Amino acid sequence: MRFSAKGKEHTKQFHPDDRRCCKIECICACTGLLFFLPLVSVPGSKFGRYWANQGLIMLFCELIMLIAGFLVSWLLGLLALIPFIGILFNVVKVIAFIALGLIALFVIVLQGSFAARGRAIDMPFVGFIRFIK
């Protein structure tokens, strides 16, 4: 396994008609929650399967970030009970939660823009994983 901040491009593997026919479904799949949409609406599309896979990876990343956010929030909430410096931990808790949400939103918008342009570029760091072939 290799981790890369820059996703690998797979656009040339897909036929241009295949990329054009299911752009809306692929954009929806980038949100994570709707990863199954291209599998249901255009089941024969390789491009749709690619974006369904990327959406499933995004869903897993969103769940991991949500759990990590709750754990950090819980830990910082306990530290916020310390007199005088507890306010600092409350501020850090809010900033950490907002940062995790912005990271997820950034990746969703980035991947959605790739899908809208008909390009197939892996998600940064974890996009090389294939659950749906």
C-alpha positions as CSV (number, residue, x, y, z in Angstrom):
1,M,0.0,0.0,0.0
2,R,1.2,3.4,-0.8
3,F,-0.1,6.7,0.6
4,S,-0.1,9.7,-1.7
5,A,-1.4,13.2,-1.1
6,K,-2.1,13.4,-4.9
7,G,-4.6,10.9,-6.2
8,K,-3.8,8.9,-9.3
9,E,-5.7,9.8,-12.4
10,H,-7.7,7.0,-14.1
11,T,-9.7,9.1,-16.6
12,K,-8.3,7.4,-19.7
13,Q,-9.6,4.0,-18.6
14,F,-13.3,5.1,-19.1
15,H,-15.1,5.8,-22.4
16,P,-16.1,9.4,-22.9
17,D,-19.8,8.4,-23.4
18,D,-19.6,6.5,-20.1
19,R,-18.2,9.6,-18.3
20,R,-20.9,11.8,-19.8
21,C,-24.0,9.7,-19.1
22,C,-23.7,9.5,-15.3
23,K,-22.1,12.7,-14.1
24,I,-25.0,13.6,-11.8
25,E,-25.0,10.3,-10.1
26,C,-21.3,10.4,-9.7
27,I,-21.4,13.8,-8.1
28,C,-24.0,12.6,-5.6
29,A,-21.9,9.6,-4.9
30,C,-19.0,11.9,-3.8
31,T,-21.0,12.9,-0.7
32,G,-20.5,9.4,0.9
33,L,-24.1,8.8,2.0
34,L,-25.3,8.4,-1.6
35,F,-22.4,6.2,-2.8
36,F,-24.9,3.5,-4.0
37,L,-26.7,5.9,-6.4
38,P,-24.5,5.1,-9.5
39,L,-24.7,1.4,-8.8
40,V,-28.5,1.5,-8.8
41,S,-29.2,4.1,-11.6
42,V,-26.5,3.2,-14.1
43,P,-25.4,-0.4,-13.1
44,G,-23.4,-1.1,-16.3
45,S,-21.2,2.0,-16.0
46,K,-17.6,1.5,-15.1
47,F,-17.3,5.2,-14.4
48,G,-20.3,5.0,-12.0
49,R,-18.7,2.0,-10.2
50,Y,-15.5,4.0,-9.8
51,W,-17.3,6.9,-8.2
52,A,-19.4,4.6,-6.1
53,N,-16.2,3.1,-4.7
54,Q,-14.8,6.6,-4.0
55,G,-18.1,7.5,-2.3
56,L,-17.9,4.4,-0.1
57,I,-14.3,5.3,0.9
58,M,-15.6,8.9,1.7
59,L,-18.3,7.4,3.8
60,F,-15.8,5.4,5.8
61,C,-13.5,8.4,6.2
62,E,-16.5,10.5,7.3
63,L,-17.4,7.9,10.0
64,I,-13.8,7.7,11.2
65,M,-13.6,11.5,11.4
66,L,-16.9,11.7,13.2
67,I,-15.8,9.1,15.8
68,A,-12.4,10.9,16.2
69,G,-14.2,14.2,16.6
70,F,-16.4,12.8,19.4
71,L,-13.5,11.3,21.2
72,V,-11.5,14.5,21.0
73,S,-14.5,16.4,22.1
74,W,-15.1,14.1,25.0
75,L,-11.4,14.3,26.1
76,L,-11.3,18.1,25.8
77,G,-14.6,18.4,27.5
78,L,-13.2,16.6,30.5
79,L,-10.1,18.8,30.4
80,A,-12.5,21.8,30.2
81,L,-13.6,21.1,33.8
82,I,-10.2,22.3,35.1
83,P,-10.6,25.7,36.7
84,F,-9.2,28.8,34.9
85,I,-7.7,27.0,31.9
86,G,-10.8,25.0,31.1
87,I,-12.0,27.8,28.8
88,L,-8.9,27.2,26.6
89,F,-9.8,23.5,26.2
90,N,-13.4,24.5,25.2
91,V,-12.0,26.8,22.5
92,V,-9.7,24.0,21.2
93,K,-12.6,21.6,21.2
94,V,-14.7,23.8,19.0
95,I,-11.8,24.5,16.6
96,A,-11.0,20.8,16.3
97,F,-14.6,19.9,15.5
98,I,-14.9,22.7,12.9
99,A,-11.5,21.7,11.4
100,L,-12.6,18.1,10.9
101,G,-15.9,19.2,9.3
102,L,-14.1,21.6,6.9
103,I,-11.6,18.9,5.9
104,A,-14.5,16.5,5.0
105,L,-16.3,19.3,3.1
106,F,-13.2,20.2,1.2
107,V,-12.7,16.6,0.0
108,I,-16.3,16.2,-0.9
109,V,-16.2,19.4,-3.0
110,L,-12.9,18.4,-4.6
111,Q,-14.1,15.0,-5.6
112,G,-17.4,16.4,-6.7
113,S,-15.6,18.9,-9.0
114,F,-13.6,16.0,-10.5
115,A,-16.8,14.0,-11.1
116,A,-18.6,17.0,-12.7
117,R,-15.7,17.4,-15.1
118,G,-15.8,13.8,-16.0
119,R,-12.4,13.0,-14.5
120,A,-11.5,10.0,-12.4
121,I,-8.9,11.1,-9.8
122,D,-8.5,9.1,-6.6
123,M,-9.2,10.7,-3.2
124,P,-6.1,12.0,-1.5
125,F,-4.2,9.4,0.7
126,V,-6.8,6.6,0.6
127,G,-8.4,6.7,-2.9
128,F,-6.3,3.7,-4.1
129,I,-8.4,1.3,-2.0
130,R,-10.9,-0.7,-4.1
131,F,-14.1,-2.1,-2.4
132,I,-16.2,-2.0,-5.6
133,K,-14.6,-3.5,-8.7
